[in-house]
Amino acid sequence: MSEPALATLATSAALGTATATTALLPGIDGNALVGAVAGAALFVTSSHDLPLVRRVIYLVISTVVGYLAAPEVLAHLPLHNTALAAFLAGALVVTLTMQLIERAKTFDLSTLFRKGD
């Protein structure tokens, strides 16, 4: 029963760390950072089948990539807020990457090199 409490504690700690880091480092977009952490936390809390260590690693990866991808998402979607763009990127980056990895495992390269059957 301690699993939801631990996930909530980890998410709260990550949001607190993101906010503290934003205050200490000028040039960091605080909205994008908080949005990326929130998107990453959404993914982590929804993936119950993964071990805790793997979820923490995915939380960090999703946060970093969500923050870095926020300007790119803003450029391609009609959004005006970096927090929402980073949230979407943080929530989707690991999910999409895991799907691509699973499809790559079952992809048959020989189908590319066959001449028309």
PyRosetta script that sets phi, psi and omega in degrees:
from pyrosetta import init, pose_from_sequence

init()
pose = pose_from_sequence("MSEPALATLATSAALGTATATTALLPGIDGNALVGAVAGAALFVTSSHDLPLVRRVIYLVISTVVGYLAAPEVLAHLPLHNTALAAFLAGALVVTLTMQLIERAKTFDLSTLFRKGD")
pose.set_psi(1, -10.0)
pose.set_omega(1, -178.3)
pose.set_phi(2, -81.7)
pose.set_psi(2, -6.9)
pose.set_omega(2, -177.5)
pose.set_phi(3, -60.1)
pose.set_psi(3, -51.2)
pose.set_omega(3, 178.3)
pose.set_phi(4, -62.9)
pose.set_psi(4, -36.6)
pose.set_omega(4, 179.0)
pose.set_phi(5, -66.2)
pose.set_psi(5, -39.1)
pose.set_omega(5, 178.9)
pose.set_phi(6, -67.3)
pose.set_psi(6, -39.9)
pose.set_omega(6, 178.3)
pose.set_phi(7, -65.9)
pose.set_psi(7, -40.0)
pose.set_omega(7, 178.0)
pose.set_phi(8, -65.8)
pose.set_psi(8, -40.8)
pose.set_omega(8, 178.2)
pose.set_phi(9, -64.2)
pose.set_psi(9, -43.7)
pose.set_omega(9, 179.7)
pose.set_phi(10, -64.7)
pose.set_psi(10, -40.1)
pose.set_omega(10, 178.7)
pose.set_phi(11, -66.0)
pose.set_psi(11, -43.0)
pose.set_omega(11, 178.5)
pose.set_phi(12, -63.4)
pose.set_psi(12, -41.1)
pose.set_omega(12, 178.3)
pose.set_phi(13, -64.9)
pose.set_psi(13, -40.1)
pose.set_omega(13, 179.4)
pose.set_phi(14, -66.4)
pose.set_psi(14, -42.0)
pose.set_omega(14, 177.6)
pose.set_phi(15, -64.9)
pose.set_psi(15, -39.7)
pose.set_omega(15, 177.6)
pose.set_phi(16, -65.0)
pose.set_psi(16, -41.4)
pose.set_omega(16, 177.7)
pose.set_phi(17, -64.6)
pose.set_psi(17, -41.2)
pose.set_omega(17, 179.0)
pose.set_phi(18, -62.5)
pose.set_psi(18, -42.1)
pose.set_omega(18, -180.0)
pose.set_phi(19, -67.5)
pose.set_psi(19, -42.2)
pose.set_omega(19, 178.8)
pose.set_phi(20, -65.3)
pose.set_psi(20, -39.2)
pose.set_omega(20, 178.6)
pose.set_phi(21, -64.9)
pose.set_psi(21, -38.8)
pose.set_omega(21, 179.2)
pose.set_phi(22, -63.1)
pose.set_psi(22, -38.7)
pose.set_omega(22, -179.4)
pose.set_phi(23, -69.3)
pose.set_psi(23, -30.9)
pose.set_omega(23, -176.4)
pose.set_phi(24, -86.2)
pose.set_psi(24, -28.3)
pose.set_omega(24, -174.6)
pose.set_phi(25, -111.9)
pose.set_psi(25, 111.1)
pose.set_omega(25, 176.2)
pose.set_phi(26, -70.1)
pose.set_psi(26, 149.7)
pose.set_omega(26, -179.7)
pose.set_phi(27, 93.9)
pose.set_psi(27, -7.5)
pose.set_omega(27, 177.5)
pose.set_phi(28, -89.3)
pose.set_psi(28, 130.1)
pose.set_omega(28, 177.2)
pose.set_phi(29, -80.3)
pose.set_psi(29, 104.4)
pose.set_omega(29, -177.0)
pose.set_phi(30, -62.6)
pose.set_psi(30, -38.0)
pose.set_omega(30, 178.5)
pose.set_phi(31, -62.0)
pose.set_psi(31, -45.4)
pose.set_omega(31, -179.6)
pose.set_phi(32, -65.7)
pose.set_psi(32, -38.5)
pose.set_omega(32, -179.0)
pose.set_phi(33, -66.3)
pose.set_psi(33, -45.0)
pose.set_omega(33, 178.8)
pose.set_phi(34, -66.4)
pose.set_psi(34, -39.4)
pose.set_omega(34, 176.9)
pose.set_phi(35, -62.9)
pose.set_psi(35, -40.9)
pose.set_omega(35, 179.2)
pose.set_phi(36, -66.1)
pose.set_psi(36, -41.6)
pose.set_omega(36, 178.0)
pose.set_phi(37, -64.7)
pose.set_psi(37, -41.0)
pose.set_omega(37, 179.3)
pose.set_phi(38, -65.4)
pose.set_psi(38, -41.5)
pose.set_omega(38, 177.2)
pose.set_phi(39, -64.8)
pose.set_psi(39, -42.0)
pose.set_omega(39, 177.9)
pose.set_phi(40, -65.2)
pose.set_psi(40, -39.6)
pose.set_omega(40, 178.7)
pose.set_phi(41, -64.8)
pose.set_psi(41, -36.1)
pose.set_omega(41, 177.0)
pose.set_phi(42, -61.6)
pose.set_psi(42, -44.7)
pose.set_omega(42, 178.3)
pose.set_phi(43, -63.4)
pose.set_psi(43, -46.5)
pose.set_omega(43, -175.5)
pose.set_phi(44, -64.2)
pose.set_psi(44, -41.5)
pose.set_omega(44, -179.0)
pose.set_phi(45, -73.7)
pose.set_psi(45, -20.7)
pose.set_omega(45, 179.3)
pose.set_phi(46, -90.1)
pose.set_psi(46, -8.1)
pose.set_omega(46, -179.6)
pose.set_phi(47, -103.1)
pose.set_psi(47, 83.9)
pose.set_omega(47, -176.4)
pose.set_phi(48, -77.2)
pose.set_psi(48, -21.3)
pose.set_omega(48, -174.8)
pose.set_phi(49, -82.2)
pose.set_psi(49, -7.4)
pose.set_omega(49, -179.5)
pose.set_phi(50, -92.3)
pose.set_psi(50, 147.6)
pose.set_omega(50, 175.7)
pose.set_phi(51, -65.7)
pose.set_psi(51, 158.5)
pose.set_omega(51, -175.1)
pose.set_phi(52, -61.3)
pose.set_psi(52, -42.0)
pose.set_omega(52, -178.7)
pose.set_phi(53, -62.1)
pose.set_psi(53, -42.9)
pose.set_omega(53, 179.5)
pose.set_phi(54, -65.7)
pose.set_psi(54, -37.0)
pose.set_omega(54, 178.2)
pose.set_phi(55, -66.3)
pose.set_psi(55, -37.9)
pose.set_omega(55, 177.8)
pose.set_phi(56, -65.9)
pose.set_psi(56, -41.0)
pose.set_omega(56, 177.2)
pose.set_phi(57, -63.0)
pose.set_psi(57, -43.9)
pose.set_omega(57, 177.9)
pose.set_phi(58, -64.4)
pose.set_psi(58, -33.1)
pose.set_omega(58, 177.0)
pose.set_phi(59, -61.4)
pose.set_psi(59, -45.4)
pose.set_omega(59, -179.8)
pose.set_phi(60, -66.4)
pose.set_psi(60, -46.5)
pose.set_omega(60, -179.5)
pose.set_phi(61, -61.6)
pose.set_psi(61, -46.0)
pose.set_omega(61, -179.5)
pose.set_phi(62, -63.7)
pose.set_psi(62, -37.8)
pose.set_omega(62, 179.1)
pose.set_phi(63, -65.1)
pose.set_psi(63, -48.3)
pose.set_omega(63, -178.0)
pose.set_phi(64, -63.8)
pose.set_psi(64, -49.4)
pose.set_omega(64, -177.9)
pose.set_phi(65, -69.9)
pose.set_psi(65, -35.9)
pose.set_omega(65, 176.4)
pose.set_phi(66, -61.9)
pose.set_psi(66, -41.5)
pose.set_omega(66, 177.5)
pose.set_phi(67, -65.6)
pose.set_psi(67, -45.4)
pose.set_omega(67, -178.1)
pose.set_phi(68, -69.8)
pose.set_psi(68, -28.8)
pose.set_omega(68, -177.5)
pose.set_phi(69, -87.5)
pose.set_psi(69, -8.2)
pose.set_omega(69, -177.2)
pose.set_phi(70, -57.0)
pose.set_psi(70, -45.6)
pose.set_omega(70, 178.0)
pose.set_phi(71, -62.9)
pose.set_psi(71, -35.2)
pose.set_omega(71, 178.8)
pose.set_phi(72, -68.6)
pose.set_psi(72, -39.4)
pose.set_omega(72, 177.4)
pose.set_phi(73, -65.0)
pose.set_psi(73, -40.8)
pose.set_omega(73, 177.9)
pose.set_phi(74, -62.3)
pose.set_psi(74, -34.3)
pose.set_omega(74, -178.7)
pose.set_phi(75, -71.2)
pose.set_psi(75, -27.0)
pose.set_omega(75, -174.2)
pose.set_phi(76, -107.6)
pose.set_psi(76, -12.9)
pose.set_omega(76, 179.3)
pose.set_phi(77, -120.4)
pose.set_psi(77, 152.0)
pose.set_omega(77, -179.4)
pose.set_phi(78, -78.9)
pose.set_psi(78, 62.5)
pose.set_omega(78, 177.9)
pose.set_phi(79, -113.0)
pose.set_psi(79, 155.5)
pose.set_omega(79, -179.8)
pose.set_phi(80, -123.0)
pose.set_psi(80, -0.8)
pose.set_omega(80, -174.7)
pose.set_phi(81, -120.6)
pose.set_psi(81, 126.8)
pose.set_omega(81, -179.3)
pose.set_phi(82, -68.6)
pose.set_psi(82, -26.4)
pose.set_omega(82, 179.7)
pose.set_phi(83, -65.1)
pose.set_psi(83, -44.1)
pose.set_omega(83, 179.6)
pose.set_phi(84, -67.9)
pose.set_psi(84, -40.3)
pose.set_omega(84, 178.3)
pose.set_phi(85, -63.5)
pose.set_psi(85, -43.5)
pose.set_omega(85, 179.0)
pose.set_phi(86, -68.4)
pose.set_psi(86, -35.4)
pose.set_omega(86, 176.8)
pose.set_phi(87, -61.0)
pose.set_psi(87, -48.2)
pose.set_omega(87, 179.3)
pose.set_phi(88, -62.3)
pose.set_psi(88, -44.7)
pose.set_omega(88, -179.9)
pose.set_phi(89, -65.2)
pose.set_psi(89, -43.5)
pose.set_omega(89, -179.5)
pose.set_phi(90, -64.8)
pose.set_psi(90, -35.3)
pose.set_omega(90, -179.5)
pose.set_phi(91, -75.7)
pose.set_psi(91, -31.4)
pose.set_omega(91, -173.1)
pose.set_phi(92, -97.5)
pose.set_psi(92, -22.0)
pose.set_omega(92, -170.3)
pose.set_phi(93, -61.7)
pose.set_psi(93, -48.2)
pose.set_omega(93, -178.0)
pose.set_phi(94, -73.4)
pose.set_psi(94, -37.6)
pose.set_omega(94, 179.0)
pose.set_phi(95, -60.1)
pose.set_psi(95, -49.5)
pose.set_omega(95, -179.8)
pose.set_phi(96, -66.6)
pose.set_psi(96, -40.1)
pose.set_omega(96, 179.7)
pose.set_phi(97, -64.9)
pose.set_psi(97, -40.2)
pose.set_omega(97, 178.1)
pose.set_phi(98, -64.6)
pose.set_psi(98, -38.6)
pose.set_omega(98, 177.2)
pose.set_phi(99, -64.5)
pose.set_psi(99, -41.9)
pose.set_omega(99, 178.2)
pose.set_phi(100, -63.9)
pose.set_psi(100, -39.5)
pose.set_omega(100, 178.6)
pose.set_phi(101, -64.2)
pose.set_psi(101, -43.4)
pose.set_omega(101, 179.1)
pose.set_phi(102, -63.6)
pose.set_psi(102, -40.5)
pose.set_omega(102, 178.5)
pose.set_phi(103, -69.3)
pose.set_psi(103, -34.8)
pose.set_omega(103, 178.7)
pose.set_phi(104, -67.0)
pose.set_psi(104, -31.2)
pose.set_omega(104, 178.5)
pose.set_phi(105, -65.8)
pose.set_psi(105, -32.6)
pose.set_omega(105, -177.3)
pose.set_phi(106, -100.9)
pose.set_psi(106, 2.5)
pose.set_omega(106, -178.1)
pose.set_phi(107, -74.7)
pose.set_psi(107, 135.5)
pose.set_omega(107, -179.2)
pose.set_phi(108, -104.0)
pose.set_psi(108, 110.1)
pose.set_omega(108, -179.5)
pose.set_phi(109, -66.9)
pose.set_psi(109, -24.4)
pose.set_omega(109, -177.5)
pose.set_phi(110, -65.1)
pose.set_psi(110, -22.6)
pose.set_omega(110, 178.2)
pose.set_phi(111, -68.4)
pose.set_psi(111, -23.2)
pose.set_omega(111, 178.3)
pose.set_phi(112, -75.4)
pose.set_psi(112, -29.1)
pose.set_omega(112, -172.8)
pose.set_phi(113, -100.2)
pose.set_psi(113, 0.0)
pose.set_omega(113, 177.9)
pose.set_phi(114, -76.0)
pose.set_psi(114, 136.2)
pose.set_omega(114, 172.3)
pose.set_phi(115, -76.5)
pose.set_psi(115, 154.7)
pose.set_omega(115, -176.3)
pose.set_phi(116, -44.1)
pose.set_psi(116, 125.9)
pose.set_omega(116, 178.7)
pose.set_phi(117, -84.5)
pose.dump_pdb("model.pdb")
